[in-house]
Amino acid sequence: MDKAADKKNAIITAIFAYAIALVFIFGELGAFRLGLFGEGIQIYLVDSLFRLVFGIIGTFVLYKIYKERLKSLYTAKIPKATWLWLIPIYAYFLSYLLDIPLVESVTTEYALGFAAACLQQITTGFYEETLFRGIIMSAFEKHFSEKKWRISAVLTSGIIFGMGHLFNFLFGSGNFGDGLVTVLFTTCWGMFVAAIYMVTGNLLFVMILHAIWDIVVRIPNYFTNIVANAGELGSYGEIVRTIIDPVILAVVAIVICIIYKPKEK
């Protein structure tokens, strides 16, 4: 298959992945409008079920793509350099320490809800990484030896991932403008995780990374109350996080694409 055909295949794969994401989104929207999500913890449980089902569908697609190689996607050895590339993630998490002086009170009232949210984020990592990294990146990997293909893979994965969050406002989470902001942030996060996946070749690793990210960023909302007059951005840590995500994550993703040298297989 020549490169022109490979490019066409990459486009088709990206469209296919986004189509699955749209089916997921509007399937959930239908369930939401029918009242199946309910309230409280039930929301997390129903959403987790949707993500689990679509993650399984995505895994079946991956099986069709990789067949006997599928196991390697979950067992590939993590290169030592990966832990250095994750420095922006460490900095992001540590930024929450800057908010400690602003904590007005600590509560355990929402501990059960947080546990349910953790389940939701675990299934989110499973579903979204299978779809937006596993499936999409598969169409590019045979040309990872070329910088432009690596950049194209990371950009495509990030953009499709970001666009998958465009319709969040339909669930009552802000408005369309807020949805566009979410697309920006999630696109840059998606680019970064795609670059990490490219370096490691380990889908399970980025699933876990994704789940940890989503869980950690929710901890302050569940267990602390920040003083109301903490500043225009809400907190000191938020200033740091606004720099890291989206700016630094996107820059690091592109840097990885430029200097990464895949091993011969």
N, C-alpha and C positions, 0 to 999 in steps of 0.2 A: 504494500500500500504506500503510495507516495505522500509527500507532505501536504499537498493540496487536499487529498482525500482525508488525511489525518485532521486537517483544520476543519473540514466539513464535519467530521465525526465529533470533534471537540464541541462545535456549535450545537450539533444535534443532542449530544450528551448533556450540555448545559441546559438546553431547552427542556429536555426530558426531566432533568432533576428539578427544575423550577416548576414544571407541570405537576410533579408529585407533591411539591411543597404547596402549590395552590389547592390541590385536592385536599390536602391535610388542613389548610387554613379554612377553606369554605366548608369542609366537613365539620370542623370544630364550631364554626360560626352557626351552622344549622343546628347542631346540638345545643349551642348556647342559646339560640333563639327559642328552642323548644323547652328550655328550662332544665336540660339534663345535667348541667353543671352544678345546679343548686347553689349552696352558699358554704362559706367556711372551708373546712378541710375537703369537702366533697369536690370542690373546684379543682384542687390539686390532684385528687385521685382520678377523676375523670380525664383530666388533661394528661396525666401520666399514662393512662391506658391508651389514649390516642397515640401518644408518642412511642409507646412500646410497640403497638401494632404497626405503625409506619416505619419504625426502625427495623422491624422484622421483614417488612416488605423490601426495604432498602438492602438488607442483608441478602435476601434472595436474589436481588438484581446483581449484587456484588458477586455472588456465587456464580451466576451466569457469565460474568465478565472474567473472573479469575479462576474459577473451578478449583483445581488442585492447589493453586497458590493462595487460596483464601486464608488458610491458617496462618501464613506468614505475615499477613496484615495485622495480626494480633499478637505475634510473638517476636517480631523483629527486634534486634538488639538496639538499645538507645545509645547513640554516639555520645561520648563525654561532652563534646562541644555544645550539645543541646542545652545543658544546664546553664551555660553562659548566655545562650540566646534568650533564656527565660528571665534574665535580669529585669526587664520591664515589668514582668508579672510580679516578681518579688517586691519591686518598688511600689507597684500599685497596691499590693496587700499591706505593705508597711505604711502607706500613706494614711491608713485608718488610725494609726497611732497618733497622728497629728490632731485627730478629733477628740482624743481622750480628755483634754482640758475643757472641751465644750459639752461633755456629757453631763446632763442635768440629773439623770437617774438611770438605774439599771433595773430591768424587770425580767421575770421568767414567765410572765403571763402567756406569752405566745409560743412557749417551747414546743407544744404539740403541733401547732401550725407550722413551725419551723421544720420539724421532722417531716411533715407531709411535703413541705416545699423542697426539702432535700431529695425526697423520692422523685419529685417532679424534675429536678435538675439533673438527676442521674439518668432518667429516661430521655431528657432533652439532649444530653451529651451523646447518648446512644443513637437517637434518631437523627439529629442534625449533623453529627460528624459522619455517620454512614452516608448520608445524602450529599452534603455539601463538600466533604473532603473525599471520602471513599469513592463515590461514583464519579463526581466531576473530575477529580485529579487523575482518574484512571485513563481518561482520554488524552492526557498530556504526557504521562510518565515515560513513554518510549523515547521522547525527545528532551528529557531533562538535562542532557548533556549540553544543550544549547540555551544560552541565557535568555533569549527572547521567548522561548517556550516556557521556561521557568516563570518568568514574569507574567506571561499570559495566563498560566495555570493559576498562579496566586491571585491575580486580579479577577479572573473569572470566578474562582471559588468565593472570593470576598464579596464581589458585587452581587452574585446570585444569592449568597447567604444574606446580605444586607437587604436585598429586595424581598426576601422571604419574610421580612419583618415590617414591610410597608403597611400592611393592613391591620396592624395591632390596634389601631384606633377604632376599628369596627367592634372591638370587644369592650369599648368604653374606656380605653386607655388613652386619654388625650384626644387630639384632633389630627387632621391630616398633616398639618405643619409639624406636630410632634412626631408623627410617623416618619417624616423626611429626616428629622434629626436622628431618630433611632436608626434609620437606614445608614446614615453617615457613620455612626459609631460602630454599628454591627458589621459594616463593610470592612472597616479597618481591623476590627477584632478578627473577622473571618480571614483576612489576608494574612495576619500574623499566624494564626493557627494553621492555615494552609502551608505556610513556609515551614513551620515546625514539622508538619506531617511529611512534607517533601524531604526534609533532612533525616527524619527517623524512619519513615516508611512503616510506622506503627500506628494503626488506626485506634487501637485500644488506648494508647498513651494519650492521644489528643482527646479521646472521649473522657478520660479521667481528668485531664487538664481543664476541659470545658466545664465539667460538673463541679470541680473544685472552685473555679472562677465564679460560677453562678451562685454557689453556696456561700462563699466568703463575702461577696458583695452584698448579700442580703442579711448578714449577721447584725450589723448596726441597726437596721430597720426593725428587727425583731426583739433585740435585747437592750437597746439604749434609746434614750430620749435626748436629742441634741437641743441646746438652747435656741430659742426662736431667732435671736438677733446674732446669728453666727457669721453673718457677712452675706454679700450679694450672691455668692455661689453656694451658700449654705454652710460651708465649713472650710477650714484650712486644707484639709485633706482633699476636698473636692477640687481645689485649685490644681493640686498636683495630679490628680486623676484625670482632669480635663486636658492636661498637657500630654499625659501618657496615652490616653485613649480619647481621641483618635491619632494624634500626631506621631508620637514615638512608635507605637505599634506598627503603623503603616510604613514608617521609614525603615524600621528594623526588618520588616518583611521584605522590602525591596533590596536592602543590603544583603540579606541572606541569598536572595535570587542572584545577585551579581557575583558574589564570591563563592557560592556553593559549588563544589565539584563532586558530582556523584561518582560512586565507585563503579568500576566495570562489573557487569553481571554476566 
